[in-house]
Amino acid sequence: MTRMVYYSGDVQGVGFRATAAWIARRHPIRGWVRNLADGRVQLLAEGSAEAVDAFLDDLRDRMREHILNEDAHPRDSENLPDGFHIVH
């Protein structure tokens, strides 16, 4: 399962990307996270449905005070390389 998620709110300048990368290490997923010019954060996560859901739940729980809106979309598998990366 692959999911693209856009987060809005107070999500830049608060360690959102670093927190996502830290949480991702605890889950068997691949993907990346980056800031967007419009103030949102974009995240792509790929793995089993259970792993992706657990990762996104953990991220949401940890960063809930910063997230105003979460817009998630399923994607076709992108066969991402192993690991989870912060894209600059």
TIPALO-947045 format. One record per atom (N, C-alpha, C, CB): x, y, z; residue number from 0; atom name; residue in one letter. Coordinates in steps of 0.001 Angstrom, whole numbers, padded with zeros to 6 digits. Each point is the difference from the previous one (the first is absolute). Glycine has a CB too. Layout:
BEGIN
+---------+---------+---------+------+------+------+
!       u !       v !       w ! resi ! name ! resn !
+---------+---------+---------+------+------+------+
!       X !       Y !       Z !  NUM !   CA !    a !
...
+---------+---------+---------+------+------+------+
END
This chain:
BEGIN
+---------+---------+---------+------+------+------+
!       u !       v !       w ! resi ! name ! resn !
+---------+---------+---------+------+------+------+
!  000844 ! -001173 !  000000 !    0 !    N !    m !
! -000844 !  001173 !  000000 !    0 !   CA !    m !
!  000897 !  001246 !  000000 !    0 !    C !    m !
! -001861 ! -001254 !  001226 !    0 !   CB !    m !
!  001459 !  002219 ! -002019 !    1 !    N !    t !
!  000718 !  001271 ! -000052 !    1 !   CA !    t !
! -000996 !  001120 !  000249 !    1 !    C !    t !
!  001725 ! -000929 ! -001620 !    1 !   CB !    t !
! -001343 !  001877 !  002473 !    2 !    N !    r !
! -000887 !  001106 !  000308 !    2 !   CA !    r !
!  000776 !  001312 ! -000035 !    2 !    C !    r !
! -001441 ! -001513 !  001406 !    2 !   CB !    r !
!  000883 !  002500 ! -002111 !    3 !    N !    m !
!  000518 !  001365 ! -000023 !    3 !   CA !    m !
! -000861 !  000813 !  000960 !    3 !    C !    m !
!  000846 ! -000199 ! -002424 !    3 !   CB !    m !
! -000178 !  000918 !  003329 !    4 !    N !    v !
! -000727 !  000776 !  001006 !    4 !   CA !    v !
!  000518 !  001436 ! -000009 !    4 !    C !    v !
! -000366 ! -002071 !  001429 !    4 !   CB !    v !
! -000570 !  003005 ! -001375 !    5 !    N !    y !
!  000318 !  001416 !  000111 !    5 !   CA !    y !
! -000500 !  000482 !  001359 !    5 !    C !    y !
! -000139 !  000348 ! -002533 !    5 !   CB !    y !
!  001039 !  000243 !  003302 !    6 !    N !    y !
! -000342 !  000535 !  001314 !    6 !   CA !    y !
!  000033 !  001522 ! -000056 !    6 !    C !    y !
!  000939 ! -002056 !  001146 !    6 !   CB !    y !
! -001944 !  002684 ! -000534 !    7 !    N !    s !
!  000006 !  001459 !  000113 !    7 !   CA !    s !
! -000221 !  000372 !  001459 !    7 !    C !    s !
! -000873 !  000274 ! -002373 !    7 !   CB !    s !
!  001159 !  000962 !  002673 !    8 !    N !    g !
! -000062 !  000509 !  001359 !    8 !   CA !    g !
!  001343 !  000619 !  000348 !    8 !    C !    g !
! -001716 ! -001741 !  000658 !    8 !   CB !    g !
!  002138 !  001545 !  000572 !    9 !    N !    d !
!  001308 !  000483 !  000449 !    9 !   CA !    d !
!  000992 ! -001151 ! -000139 !    9 !    C !    d !
! -001048 !  001683 !  001626 !    9 !   CB !    d !
!  001332 ! -002072 ! -002878 !   10 !    N !    v !
!  000767 ! -001225 ! -000260 !   10 !   CA !    v !
!  001418 !  000252 ! -000507 !   10 !    C !    v !
! -002148 ! -001096 ! -000493 !   10 !   CB !    v !
!  002515 !  002336 !  000260 !   11 !    N !    q !
!  001375 !  000305 ! -000401 !   11 !   CA !    q !
!  000687 !  000764 !  001130 !   11 !    C !    q !
! -000656 !  000061 ! -002459 !   11 !   CB !    q !
!  001922 ! -000376 !  002660 !   12 !    N !    g !
!  000772 !  000662 !  001031 !   12 !   CA !    g !
! -000242 ! -000542 !  001400 !   12 !    C !    g !
! -000054 !  001988 ! -001420 !   12 !   CB !    g !
! -000585 ! -003164 !  001508 !   13 !    N !    v !
! -000308 ! -000606 !  001306 !   13 !   CA !    v !
!  000579 ! -001403 !  000134 !   13 !    C !    v !
! -002088 !  001353 !  000080 !   13 !   CB !    v !
!  002966 ! -001748 ! -001013 !   14 !    N !    g !
!  000597 ! -001330 !  000043 !   14 !   CA !    g !
! -000872 ! -001098 ! -000572 !   14 !    C !    g !
!  001211 !  000759 !  001964 !   14 !   CB !    g !
! -002176 ! -000389 ! -002781 !   15 !    N !    f !
! -000934 ! -000986 ! -000557 !   15 !   CA !    f !
!  000731 ! -001040 ! -000840 !   15 !    C !    f !
! -001802 !  001738 ! -000010 !   15 !   CB !    f !
!  002672 ! -001293 ! -000895 !   16 !    N !    r !
!  000705 ! -000953 ! -000873 !   16 !   CA !    r !
!  000923 ! -000909 !  000792 !   16 !    C !    r !
! -000119 !  001654 ! -001855 !   16 !   CB !    r !
!  000854 ! -001090 !  002792 !   17 !    N !    a !
!  000909 ! -000816 !  000818 !   17 !   CA !    a !
! -000783 ! -000999 !  000844 !   17 !    C !    a !
!  001647 !  001896 !  000065 !   17 !   CB !    a !
! -002781 ! -001472 !  000455 !   18 !    N !    t !
! -000841 ! -000900 !  000788 !   18 !   CA !    t !
! -000548 ! -001121 ! -000872 !   18 !    C !    t !
! -000605 !  001895 !  001530 !   18 !   CB !    t !
!  000175 ! -001567 ! -002742 !   19 !    N !    a !
! -000488 ! -001034 ! -000920 !   19 !   CA !    a !
!  001094 ! -001020 ! -000297 !   19 !    C !    a !
! -001593 !  001655 ! -001014 !   19 !   CB !    a !
!  002809 ! -001184 !  000763 !   20 !    N !    a !
!  001109 ! -000914 ! -000289 !   20 !   CA !    a !
!  000331 ! -000856 !  001220 !   20 !    C !    a !
!  000915 !  001643 ! -001667 !   20 !   CB !    a !
! -000956 ! -001059 !  002850 !   21 !    N !    w !
!  000281 ! -000739 !  001234 !   21 !   CA !    w !
! -001058 ! -001090 !  000227 !   21 !    C !    w !
!  001103 !  002057 !  000986 !   21 !   CB !    w !
! -002378 ! -001715 ! -001154 !   22 !    N !    i !
! -001089 ! -000965 !  000178 !   22 !   CA !    i !
!  000067 ! -001084 ! -001064 !   22 !    C !    i !
! -001433 !  001790 !  001014 !   22 !   CB !    i !
!  001794 ! -001426 ! -002242 !   23 !    N !    a !
!  000057 ! -000969 ! -001095 !   23 !   CA !    a !
!  000986 ! -001133 !  000294 !   23 !    C !    a !
! -000597 !  001834 ! -001593 !   23 !   CB !    a !
!  001649 ! -001549 !  002351 !   24 !    N !    r !
!  000984 ! -001041 !  000324 !   24 !   CA !    r !
! -000608 ! -001121 !  000823 !   24 !    C !    r !
!  001783 !  001722 ! -000073 !   24 !   CB !    r !
! -002895 ! -001469 !  000734 !   25 !    N !    r !
! -000666 ! -001007 !  000829 !   25 !   CA !    r !
! -001013 ! -000827 ! -000779 !   25 !    C !    r !
!  000325 !  001495 !  001943 !   25 !   CB !    r !
! -000487 ! -001194 ! -003223 !   26 !    N !    h !
! -000999 ! -000687 ! -000821 !   26 !   CA !    h !
!  000651 ! -000521 ! -001289 !   26 !    C !    h !
! -001836 !  001474 !  000955 !   26 !   CB !    h !
!  001382 ! -002622 ! -001445 !   27 !    N !    p !
!  000556 ! -000548 ! -001245 !   27 !   CA !    p !
! -000595 !  000691 ! -001232 !   27 !    C !    p !
!  000338 ! -002208 !  001158 !   27 !   CB !    p !
!  000031 !  003463 ! -001344 !   28 !    N !    i !
! -000500 !  000781 ! -001138 !   28 !   CA !    i !
!  001174 !  000632 ! -000732 !   28 !    C !    i !
! -002180 !  000462 !  001202 !   28 !   CB !    i !
!  001891 !  000032 ! -002395 !   29 !    N !    r !
!  000937 !  000781 ! -000808 !   29 !   CA !    r !
! -000702 !  001311 ! -000321 !   29 !    C !    r !
!  001143 ! -002084 ! -001001 !   29 !   CB !    r !
! -000347 !  003108 !  000666 !   30 !    N !    g !
! -000645 !  001233 ! -000418 !   30 !   CA !    g !
!  000846 !  001224 !  000215 !   30 !    C !    g !
! -002121 ! -001061 !  000499 !   30 !   CB !    g !
!  001453 !  002208 ! -000517 !   31 !    N !    w !
!  000670 !  001284 !  000154 !   31 !   CA !    w !
! -000978 !  001046 !  000515 !   31 !    C !    w !
!  001595 ! -000594 ! -001846 !   31 !   CB !    w !
! -001035 !  001711 !  002309 !   32 !    N !    v !
! -000785 !  001128 !  000476 !   32 !   CA !    v !
!  000720 !  001281 ! -000416 !   32 !    C !    v !
! -000926 ! -001342 !  001969 !   32 !   CB !    v !
!  000145 !  002384 ! -002305 !   33 !    N !    r !
!  000605 !  001280 ! -000389 !   33 !   CA !    r !
! -000956 !  001143 !  000296 !   33 !    C !    r !
!  001338 ! -001147 ! -001794 !   33 !   CB !    r !
! -000758 !  002337 !  001958 !   34 !    N !    n !
! -000775 !  001225 !  000121 !   34 !   CA !    n !
! -000409 !  000470 ! -001391 !   34 !    C !    n !
!  001216 !  000630 !  002132 !   34 !   CB !    n !
! -002388 ! -000041 ! -002222 !   35 !    N !    l !
! -000460 !  000616 ! -001241 !   35 !   CA !    l !
!  000026 !  001514 !  000152 !   35 !    C !    l !
! -001453 ! -002005 ! -000523 !   35 !   CB !    l !
!  001569 !  002691 ! -000582 !   36 !    N !    a !
!  000098 !  001466 !  000006 !   36 !   CA !    a !
! -001247 !  000666 !  000584 !   36 !    C !    a !
!  001481 ! -000155 ! -001999 !   36 !   CB !    a !
! -002625 ! -000521 !  001952 !   37 !    N !    d !
! -001242 !  000595 !  000498 !   37 !   CA !    d !
! -000208 ! -000205 !  001503 !   37 !    C !    d !
! -000964 ! -000374 ! -002252 !   37 !   CB !    d !
!  001968 ! -000180 !  002944 !   38 !    N !    g !
! -000085 ! -000174 !  001442 !   38 !   CA !    g !
! -000450 ! -001374 !  000457 !   38 !    C !    g !
! -000462 !  002373 !  000093 !   38 !   CB !    g !
!  000067 ! -003214 ! -001030 !   39 !    N !    r !
! -000390 ! -001358 !  000346 !   39 !   CA !    r !
!  001224 ! -000915 !  000050 !   39 !    C !    r !
! -002252 !  000380 ! -001057 !   39 !   CB !    r !
!  002050 ! -001577 !  001584 !   40 !    N !    v !
!  000988 ! -001065 ! -000050 !   40 !   CA !    v !
! -000595 ! -001137 ! -000819 !   40 !    C !    v !
!  001002 !  000659 !  002259 !   40 !   CB !    v !
! -000202 ! -001203 ! -003181 !   41 !    N !    q !
! -000411 ! -001110 ! -000854 !   41 !   CA !    q !
!  000776 ! -001238 !  000433 !   41 !    C !    q !
! -000532 !  001558 ! -001951 !   41 !   CB !    q !
! -000174 ! -002696 !  002059 !   42 !    N !    l !
!  000615 ! -001237 !  000451 !   42 !   CA !    l !
! -000474 ! -001143 ! -000876 !   42 !    C !    l !
!  000148 !  000869 !  002357 !   42 !   CB !    l !
!  000773 ! -001759 ! -002717 !   43 !    N !    l !
! -000333 ! -001207 ! -000747 !   43 !   CA !    l !
!  000459 ! -001187 !  000821 !   43 !    C !    l !
!  000198 !  001183 ! -002242 !   43 !   CB !    l !
! -001111 ! -002108 !  002515 !   44 !    N !    a !
!  000318 ! -001195 !  000786 !   44 !   CA !    a !
! -000448 ! -001235 ! -000765 !   44 !    C !    a !
! -000227 !  001287 !  002166 !   44 !   CB !    a !
!  001091 ! -002306 ! -002176 !   45 !    N !    e !
! -000286 ! -001238 ! -000726 !   45 !   CA !    e !
!  000373 ! -001188 !  000872 !   45 !    C !    e !
!  000393 !  001140 ! -002223 !   45 !   CB !    e !
! -001228 ! -002136 !  002253 !   46 !    N !    g !
!  000218 ! -001222 !  000768 !   46 !   CA !    g !
! -001305 ! -000765 !  000060 !   46 !    C !    g !
!  001835 !  001076 !  001371 !   46 !   CB !    g !
! -001935 ! -002013 ! -000436 !   47 !    N !    s !
! -001269 ! -000699 !  000177 !   47 !   CA !    s !
! -001038 !  000999 !  000505 !   47 !    C !    s !
!  001188 ! -002203 !  000483 !   47 !   CB !    s !
! -002440 !  001900 ! -000709 !   48 !    N !    a !
! -001068 !  000894 !  000458 !   48 !   CA !    a !
!  000088 !  000211 !  001503 !   48 !    C !    a !
! -001468 ! -000777 ! -001878 !   48 !   CB !    a !
!  001747 ! -000284 !  002620 !   49 !    N !    e !
!  000096 !  000094 !  001457 !   49 !   CA !    e !
!  001162 !  000895 !  000413 !   49 !    C !    e !
! -000999 ! -002289 !  000204 !   49 !   CB !    e !
!  002156 !  002143 ! -000859 !   50 !    N !    a !
!  001181 !  000794 !  000358 !   50 !   CA !    a !
! -000206 !  001474 ! -000325 !   50 !    C !    a !
!  001447 ! -002000 ! -000405 !   50 !   CB !    a !
! -001997 !  002302 ! -000767 !   51 !    N !    v !
! -000239 !  001394 ! -000384 !   51 !   CA !    v !
! -001012 !  000639 !  000942 !   51 !    C !    v !
!  000515 ! -000551 ! -002402 !   51 !   CB !    v !
! -001603 ! -000158 !  002691 !   52 !    N !    d !
! -001010 !  000544 !  000915 !   52 !   CA !    d !
!  000578 !  000241 !  001388 !   52 !    C !    d !
! -001776 ! -001188 ! -001293 !   52 !   CB !    d !
!  002567 !  000241 !  001800 !   53 !    N !    a !
!  000598 !  000149 !  001335 !   53 !   CA !    a !
!  000965 !  001183 !  000026 !   53 !    C !    a !
! -000228 ! -002480 !  000390 !   53 !   CB !    a !
!  001038 !  002631 ! -001433 !   54 !    N !    f !
!  000930 !  001130 ! -000097 !   54 !   CA !    f !
! -000755 !  001320 !  000000 !   54 !    C !    f !
!  001615 ! -001435 ! -001268 !   54 !   CB !    f !
! -002630 !  001557 !  000419 !   55 !    N !    l !
! -000748 !  001250 ! -000089 !   55 !   CA !    l !
! -000746 !  000298 !  001298 !   55 !    C !    l !
! -000239 ! -000353 ! -002465 !   55 !   CB !    l !
! -000282 ! -000686 !  003138 !   56 !    N !    d !
! -000650 !  000189 !  001295 !   56 !   CA !    d !
!  000997 !  000529 !  001029 !   56 !    C !    d !
! -001618 ! -001850 ! -000538 !   56 !   CB !    d !
!  002811 !  001247 !  000577 !   57 !    N !    d !
!  001020 !  000443 !  000946 !   57 !   CA !    d !
!  000424 !  001444 ! -000268 !   57 !    C !    d !
!  000792 ! -002365 !  000201 !   57 !   CB !    d !
! -000609 !  002709 ! -001478 !   58 !    N !    l !
!  000384 !  001370 ! -000357 !   58 !   CA !    l !
! -001098 !  000979 !  000392 !   58 !    C !    l !
!  001393 ! -000871 ! -001901 !   58 !   CB !    l !
! -002630 !  000506 !  001619 !   59 !    N !    r !
! -001137 !  000860 !  000342 !   59 !   CA !    r !
! -000072 !  000208 !  001515 !   59 !    C !    r !
! -001254 ! -000822 ! -002038 !   59 !   CB !    r !
!  001442 ! -000249 !  002801 !   60 !    N !    d !
! -000041 !  000121 !  001459 !   60 !   CA !    d !
!  001106 !  000917 !  000515 !   60 !    C !    d !
! -000984 ! -002297 !  000135 !   60 !   CB !    d !
!  002181 !  002139 ! -000674 !   61 !    N !    r !
!  001151 !  000776 !  000471 !   61 !   CA !    r !
! -000105 !  001489 ! -000372 !   61 !    C !    r !
!  001392 ! -002075 ! -000206 !   61 !   CB !    r !
! -001927 !  002368 ! -000993 !   62 !    N !    m !
! -000012 !  001373 ! -000524 !   62 !   CA !    m !
! -001404 !  000622 ! -000031 !   62 !    C !    m !
!  001990 ! -000607 ! -001369 !   62 !   CB !    m !
! -002923 !  000029 !  002082 !   63 !    N !    r !
! -001402 !  000435 ! -000085 !   63 !   CA !    r !
! -000218 !  001482 !  000296 !   63 !    C !    r !
! -000610 ! -002288 !  000653 !   63 !   CB !    r !
!  001417 !  002874 !  000241 !   64 !    N !    e !
! -000206 !  001414 !  000327 !   64 !   CA !    e !
!  000427 !  000922 ! -001137 !   64 !    C !    e !
!  000336 ! -000561 !  002400 !   64 !   CB !    e !
!  000367 !  000042 ! -003379 !   65 !    N !    h !
!  000462 !  000808 ! -001135 !   65 !   CA !    h !
! -000816 ! -000219 ! -001271 !   65 !    C !    h !
!  002263 ! -000087 !  000989 !   65 !   CB !    h !
! -003011 ! -001011 ! -001044 !   66 !    N !    i !
! -000740 ! -000367 ! -001218 !   66 !   CA !    i !
! -001405 !  000581 !  000052 !   66 !    C !    i !
!  001343 ! -002124 ! -000220 !   66 !   CB !    i !
! -001650 !  002973 ! -000755 !   67 !    N !    l !
! -001348 !  000545 ! -000140 !   67 !   CA !    l !
! -000819 ! -000880 ! -000944 !   67 !    C !    l !
!  000867 !  002340 !  000423 !   67 !   CB !    l !
! -000227 ! -002820 ! -001501 !   68 !    N !    n !
! -000677 ! -000832 ! -000993 !   68 !   CA !    n !
!  000965 ! -001048 ! -000533 !   68 !    C !    n !
! -001524 !  001911 ! -000625 !   68 !   CB !    n !
!  000999 ! -003089 !  000363 !   69 !    N !    e !
!  000762 ! -001104 ! -000576 !   69 !   CA !    e !
! -000772 ! -000502 ! -001213 !   69 !    C !    e !
!  001011 ! -000653 !  002260 !   69 !   CB !    e !
! -000401 !  000730 ! -003427 !   70 !    N !    d !
! -000647 ! -000378 ! -001256 !   70 !   CA !    d !
!  000775 ! -001172 ! -000598 !   70 !    C !    d !
! -000835 !  002384 ! -000405 !   70 !   CB !    d !
!  000286 ! -003599 !  000516 !   71 !    N !    a !
!  000702 ! -001208 ! -000436 !   71 !   CA !    a !
! -000629 ! -000575 ! -001260 !   71 !    C !    a !
!  000626 ! -000475 !  002372 !   71 !   CB !    a !
!  000244 ! -000017 ! -003263 !   72 !    N !    h !
! -000443 ! -000582 ! -001265 !   72 !   CA !    h !
!  000752 ! -001299 ! -000256 !   72 !    C !    h !
! -000541 !  002292 ! -000915 !   72 !   CB !    h !
! -000177 ! -003364 !  000540 !   73 !    N !    p !
!  000717 ! -001225 ! -000381 !   73 !   CA !    p !
!  000749 !  000223 ! -001306 !   73 !    C !    p !
! -001728 ! -001418 !  001169 !   73 !   CB !    p !
!  002839 !  000735 ! -001318 !   74 !    N !    r !
!  000813 !  000093 ! -001227 !   74 !   CA !    r !
!  000366 ! -001399 ! -000452 !   74 !    C !    r !
!  000922 !  002258 !  000681 !   74 !   CB !    r !
! -000591 ! -002388 ! -001953 !   75 !    N !    d !
!  000561 ! -001250 ! -000484 !   75 !   CA !    d !
!  001384 ! -000161 !  000599 !   75 !    C !    d !
! -001332 !  000124 ! -002155 !   75 !   CB !    d !
!  001742 ! -001364 !  002330 !   76 !    N !    s !
!  001323 ! -000273 !  000557 !   76 !   CA !    s !
!  001067 !  000661 ! -000851 !   76 !    C !    s !
! -000813 ! -002176 !  000946 !   76 !   CB !    s !
!  001796 !  002776 ! -000281 !   77 !    N !    e !
!  001086 !  000674 ! -000703 !   77 !   CA !    e !
!  001317 ! -000757 !  000141 !   77 !    C !    e !
! -001157 !  002177 !  000380 !   77 !   CB !    e !
!  001112 ! -003350 !  000319 !   78 !    N !    n !
!  001213 ! -000793 !  000212 !   78 !   CA !    n !
!  001152 !  000879 !  000481 !   78 !    C !    n !
! -000754 ! -001607 ! -001774 !   78 !   CB !    n !
!  000497 !  002302 !  002843 !   79 !    N !    l !
!  000987 !  000914 !  000566 !   79 !   CA !    l !
!  001199 ! -000757 !  000550 !   79 !    C !    l !
! -001830 !  001605 !  000549 !   79 !   CB !    l !
!  002977 ! -000963 ! -000510 !   80 !    N !    p !
!  001164 ! -000631 !  000638 !   80 !   CA !    p !
! -000249 ! -000133 !  001503 !   80 !    C !    p !
!  001549 !  000959 ! -001771 !   80 !   CB !    p !
! -000808 ! -001849 !  002402 !   81 !    N !    d !
! -000146 ! -000192 !  001439 !   81 !   CA !    d !
!  000292 !  001287 !  000762 !   81 !    C !    d !
!  000631 ! -002402 ! -000280 !   81 !   CB !    d !
! -001271 !  002538 !  001405 !   82 !    N !    g !
!  000258 !  001143 !  000870 !   82 !   CA !    g !
! -001059 !  001075 ! -000163 !   82 !    C !    g !
!  002430 ! -000495 ! -000122 !   82 !   CB !    g !
! -002345 !  001460 !  001012 !   83 !    N !    f !
! -000888 !  001148 ! -000011 !   83 !   CA !    f !
!  000875 !  001239 !  000065 !   83 !    C !    f !
! -001905 ! -001285 !  001121 !   83 !   CB !    f !
!  001697 !  002219 ! -002028 !   84 !    N !    h !
!  000935 !  001108 ! -000178 !   84 !   CA !    h !
! -000695 !  001350 !  000083 !   84 !    C !    h !
!  001408 ! -001477 ! -001414 !   84 !   CB !    h !
! -000689 !  002444 !  001921 !   85 !    N !    i !
! -000420 !  001397 ! -000056 !   85 !   CA !    i !
!  000530 !  000567 ! -001308 !   85 !    C !    i !
! -000009 !  000257 !  002552 !   85 !   CB !    i !
! -000914 !  000258 ! -003364 !   86 !    N !    v !
!  000367 !  000586 ! -001288 !   86 !   CA !    v !
!  000083 !  001502 !  000187 !   86 !    C !    v !
! -001112 ! -001878 ! -001313 !   86 !   CB !    v !
!  002196 !  002477 !  000827 !   87 !    N !    h !
!  000208 !  001453 !  000137 !   87 !   CA !    h !
! -000279 !  000700 ! -001314 !   87 !    C !    h !
!  001714 ! -000390 !  001781 !   87 !   CB !    h !
+---------+---------+---------+------+------+------+
END
